[in-house]
Amino acid sequence: MSTIPCTIPEFNSALSFFLKEIKNPSNDQDSIGNLWKGLLLHYMGITEHTDEGIQRCASWIQMAEQSATRYGWLLEEPNLERDA
């Protein structure tokens, strides 16, 4: 699977965009699903990180999933395990 190489600040930017878009009622399920996949690919592509930083990002992904679900979006369950 391809990833999107990024830094933690770039991941945070993608996360912020996702959280903004799940609140937009003009989006559809496909667009939110694609944003979700993109966010996960950002997470999997994080470079230059500490274990603590990755754990924090994983927590943010779980929070984003819960928020999207509260807004009524259906998301595929992420696999947050990373290869070392």
DRENBA-733772 format. One record per residue: residue number from 1; residue in one letter; chain; x, y, z of N, C-alpha, C, O in turn. Coordinates in steps of 0.02 Angstrom, whole numbers. Example, Ala and Ser with C-alpha at 12.3 -4.5 7.8 and 13.67 -1.06 7.14 Angstrom:
[1, A, A, [660, -284, 390], [615, -225, 390], [660, -165, 390], [712, -166, 423]],
[2, S, A, [642, -112, 354], [684, -53, 357], [645, 2, 394], [670, 57, 402]],
//
This chain:
[1, M, A, [42, -59, 0], [0, 0, 0], [44, 62, 0], [93, 65, 38]],
[2, S, A, [28, 108, -41], [65, 171, -42], [45, 213, 18], [-10, 207, 45]],
[3, T, A, [91, 255, 39], [77, 303, 92], [89, 373, 66], [113, 382, 10]],
[4, I, A, [74, 421, 106], [88, 491, 90], [142, 514, 138], [127, 529, 196]],
[5, P, A, [205, 516, 116], [258, 537, 161], [244, 607, 189], [230, 653, 151]],
[6, C, A, [249, 614, 254], [235, 679, 284], [268, 683, 353], [292, 634, 380]],
[7, T, A, [268, 743, 379], [291, 756, 447], [230, 758, 492], [173, 758, 469]],
[8, I, A, [242, 761, 556], [185, 766, 603], [146, 831, 592], [85, 830, 594]],
[9, P, A, [179, 888, 581], [140, 949, 567], [97, 942, 503], [42, 969, 501]],
[10, E, A, [122, 907, 453], [82, 896, 392], [23, 850, 407], [-32, 860, 381]],
[11, F, A, [35, 799, 448], [-20, 755, 470], [-72, 797, 507], [-132, 790, 495]],
[12, N, A, [-50, 840, 552], [-96, 882, 590], [-138, 926, 543], [-197, 938, 557]],
[13, S, A, [-108, 950, 490], [-145, 991, 441], [-198, 949, 406], [-255, 971, 398]],
[14, A, A, [-181, 887, 386], [-230, 842, 355], [-285, 825, 404], [-344, 822, 385]],
[15, L, A, [-268, 815, 467], [-317, 801, 519], [-366, 860, 527], [-427, 850, 529]],
[16, S, A, [-339, 920, 530], [-382, 980, 536], [-430, 986, 478], [-489, 1002, 487]],
[17, F, A, [-405, 972, 417], [-448, 975, 358], [-503, 924, 363], [-561, 939, 349]],
[18, F, A, [-486, 863, 382], [-536, 810, 390], [-590, 830, 440], [-649, 823, 427]],
[19, L, A, [-568, 855, 498], [-616, 874, 550], [-662, 930, 527], [-720, 933, 547]],
[20, K, A, [-636, 975, 486], [-678, 1029, 459], [-728, 1001, 409], [-787, 1021, 409]],
[21, E, A, [-707, 955, 367], [-750, 929, 314], [-805, 883, 339], [-858, 880, 308]],
[22, I, A, [-794, 848, 395], [-848, 805, 420], [-907, 845, 445], [-962, 819, 453]],
[23, K, A, [-896, 909, 459], [-950, 953, 483], [-988, 985, 425], [-1040, 1016, 436]],
[24, N, A, [-963, 977, 364], [-993, 1009, 306], [-1047, 963, 277], [-1032, 911, 249]],
[25, P, A, [-1111, 982, 284], [-1165, 939, 261], [-1169, 932, 185], [-1205, 888, 161]],
[26, S, A, [-1134, 973, 148], [-1136, 966, 75], [-1090, 910, 49], [-1092, 894, -10]],
[27, N, A, [-1049, 881, 93], [-1007, 825, 73], [-1050, 762, 67], [-1104, 758, 96]],
[28, D, A, [-1024, 713, 30], [-1059, 649, 26], [-1015, 595, 56], [-956, 606, 73]],
[29, Q, A, [-1043, 535, 62], [-1008, 480, 93], [-942, 463, 57], [-892, 449, 90]],
[30, D, A, [-942, 465, -9], [-882, 450, -46], [-826, 500, -32], [-768, 480, -23]],
[31, S, A, [-842, 564, -30], [-790, 614, -18], [-761, 607, 52], [-701, 613, 62]],
[32, I, A, [-804, 596, 101], [-779, 587, 170], [-739, 522, 175], [-688, 521, 209]],
[33, G, A, [-761, 469, 142], [-724, 407, 142], [-655, 415, 112], [-606, 387, 137]],
[34, N, A, [-650, 453, 58], [-585, 466, 27], [-541, 509, 71], [-481, 497, 76]],
[35, L, A, [-570, 558, 104], [-531, 599, 151], [-505, 556, 209], [-448, 565, 231]],
[36, W, A, [-546, 510, 232], [-526, 465, 286], [-467, 422, 265], [-418, 415, 301]],
[37, K, A, [-472, 393, 205], [-417, 353, 179], [-353, 394, 173], [-299, 371, 189]],
[38, G, A, [-361, 456, 149], [-303, 500, 143], [-271, 515, 210], [-210, 517, 216]],
[39, L, A, [-313, 526, 261], [-287, 539, 327], [-247, 479, 353], [-194, 487, 383]],
[40, L, A, [-274, 419, 342], [-238, 359, 363], [-173, 350, 325], [-123, 328, 354]],
[41, L, A, [-172, 367, 261], [-110, 362, 222], [-59, 413, 246], [1, 399, 245]],
[42, H, A, [-82, 471, 268], [-36, 520, 298], [-6, 490, 362], [54, 493, 372]],
[43, Y, A, [-49, 462, 403], [-25, 432, 466], [28, 379, 453], [81, 378, 484]],
[44, M, A, [13, 335, 406], [59, 280, 391], [125, 305, 360], [175, 270, 362]],
[45, G, A, [124, 366, 332], [184, 393, 300], [223, 442, 343], [271, 472, 318]],
[46, I, A, [205, 449, 406], [241, 496, 449], [314, 476, 455], [330, 418, 470]],
[47, T, A, [357, 524, 443], [430, 512, 449], [456, 555, 506], [422, 600, 530]],
[48, E, A, [516, 540, 528], [548, 580, 580], [502, 588, 641], [478, 643, 656]],
[49, H, A, [491, 534, 676], [444, 535, 731], [473, 500, 792], [522, 463, 787]],
[50, T, A, [442, 513, 848], [457, 476, 910], [398, 429, 923], [344, 437, 893]],
[51, D, A, [408, 380, 966], [352, 336, 984], [295, 376, 1014], [236, 362, 1000]],
[52, E, A, [312, 424, 1055], [260, 466, 1086], [221, 505, 1033], [160, 511, 1037]],
[53, G, A, [256, 532, 984], [223, 569, 930], [175, 525, 891], [119, 546, 874]],
[54, I, A, [196, 463, 876], [152, 417, 839], [92, 398, 882], [36, 393, 856]],
[55, Q, A, [102, 387, 945], [45, 370, 989], [-5, 427, 992], [-65, 416, 993]],
[56, R, A, [21, 488, 994], [-23, 546, 995], [-63, 551, 930], [-123, 564, 932]],
[57, C, A, [-30, 539, 874], [-66, 540, 810], [-118, 485, 806], [-173, 496, 779]],
[58, A, A, [-102, 426, 832], [-151, 371, 832], [-212, 390, 874], [-268, 374, 856]],
[59, S, A, [-200, 424, 930], [-256, 447, 972], [-299, 498, 934], [-360, 497, 940]],
[60, W, A, [-267, 542, 896], [-304, 591, 856], [-346, 557, 803], [-402, 578, 789]],
[61, I, A, [-319, 503, 773], [-358, 466, 723], [-419, 435, 755], [-474, 437, 726]],
[62, Q, A, [-411, 406, 813], [-469, 376, 848], [-521, 429, 864], [-581, 417, 857]],
[63, M, A, [-498, 488, 886], [-545, 543, 900], [-580, 565, 836], [-640, 579, 837]],
[64, A, A, [-543, 569, 781], [-572, 590, 717], [-625, 540, 694], [-677, 560, 668]],
[65, E, A, [-610, 476, 703], [-659, 424, 684], [-723, 431, 726], [-778, 428, 699]],
[66, Q, A, [-715, 442, 791], [-774, 450, 834], [-814, 512, 815], [-875, 510, 815]],
[67, S, A, [-779, 566, 799], [-813, 628, 780], [-852, 618, 715], [-909, 639, 709]],
[68, A, A, [-820, 586, 666], [-853, 574, 602], [-915, 530, 611], [-967, 542, 580]],
[69, T, A, [-909, 480, 653], [-966, 435, 666], [-1023, 474, 698], [-1082, 462, 682]],
[70, R, A, [-1007, 519, 744], [-1060, 560, 776], [-1095, 604, 724], [-1155, 618, 732]],
[71, Y, A, [-1060, 624, 672], [-1091, 663, 619], [-1127, 619, 568], [-1157, 645, 520]],
[72, G, A, [-1125, 553, 578], [-1163, 508, 535], [-1125, 477, 477], [-1155, 443, 436]],
[73, W, A, [-1060, 488, 474], [-1020, 460, 419], [-1000, 389, 437], [-987, 373, 495]],
[74, L, A, [-997, 346, 386], [-975, 277, 394], [-903, 273, 371], [-887, 291, 315]],
[75, L, A, [-859, 249, 414], [-788, 244, 399], [-764, 173, 406], [-789, 135, 447]],
[76, E, A, [-715, 154, 365], [-684, 89, 373], [-640, 93, 434], [-608, 144, 448]],
[77, E, A, [-638, 39, 472], [-597, 37, 533], [-523, 38, 514], [-501, -4, 474]],
[78, P, A, [-485, 84, 543], [-413, 87, 525], [-372, 34, 561], [-389, 12, 616]],
[79, N, A, [-319, 14, 529], [-269, -28, 560], [-212, 18, 580], [-174, 40, 537]],
[80, L, A, [-206, 33, 645], [-158, 82, 667], [-89, 53, 683], [-46, 88, 709]],
[81, E, A, [-80, -11, 668], [-15, -41, 680], [33, -18, 625], [15, -15, 567]],
[82, R, A, [93, -2, 646], [144, 21, 599], [203, -27, 600], [218, -58, 652]],
[83, D, A, [235, -34, 543], [298, -70, 541], [350, -24, 571], [349, 37, 560]],
[84, A, A, [395, -51, 610], [446, -11, 643], [486, 26, 593], [532, 62, 612]],
//
